[in-house]
Amino acid sequence: MIPDEDFYKVPEVPGPSKEEVRCLVMCHSRVKEGDVVLEVGCGTGGLTVELSRRAAKVYSVDKNPQALEVTLTNLRKLNPQGEVELILGDALEAMEDLPPYDLLVVGGSSGELEEIIRKAYQQLQAGGRVVVTAILLETRLRSLKVMEDLEMEPRIVEVFVARGRTTQMGTMMQGLNPVAIISGVKKL
Ligand code: SAH
């Protein structure tokens, strides 16, 4: 896993997802060699770079042009050989005309979560996976509901990470924001 501080970052673009969270997303996504991945909301590219190190091809969408620039910088720095196509636009439009994929990763959806998952489901291979990272409470519930409706048997984990910081008194544990990871599988 790439250390957080290795990513180039600008204040206007969220991310990268913390190393511990990226680790769990990779684990729950079951991403593997040969996979084709669609990522919606690449932000700083925290997940994009990790995915591109493991999959055959990654399509990464963001509606913010600056996010794509930052992601590109991180890809050049951290995985120049990665097969990544960056697509500017709102997810629902950008998803048109993509070939079938094995994995959908949603890092941002701005109110279009259900539509994005339903649309992606049609292009998702049988046995393919959907993973959503959620900061908002509502995103947790909405992800579960739509995946249940699609009979994807969703599971959810919530991570509360605390990192040790050295102080004069000893090692102080400092908490990061909790993040939920909701995942489901398209039935064979
Ligand atoms: N996981 C990323 C951070 C994601 S931040 C990382 O590790 O770096 C979420 C991103 O989703 C933002 O850049 C935002 O512009 C994008 N986004 C939100 N809704 C979107 C939509 N409907 N279509 C495309 N991009 C979207």
Residues whose N, C-alpha, C, O or C-beta is under 5 A from the ligand:
A	BS01	SAH	P14 G15 P16 S17 G41 C42 G43 T44 G45 G46 L47 V61 D62 K63 N64 A67 G89 D90 A91 G107 G108 S109 S110 E112
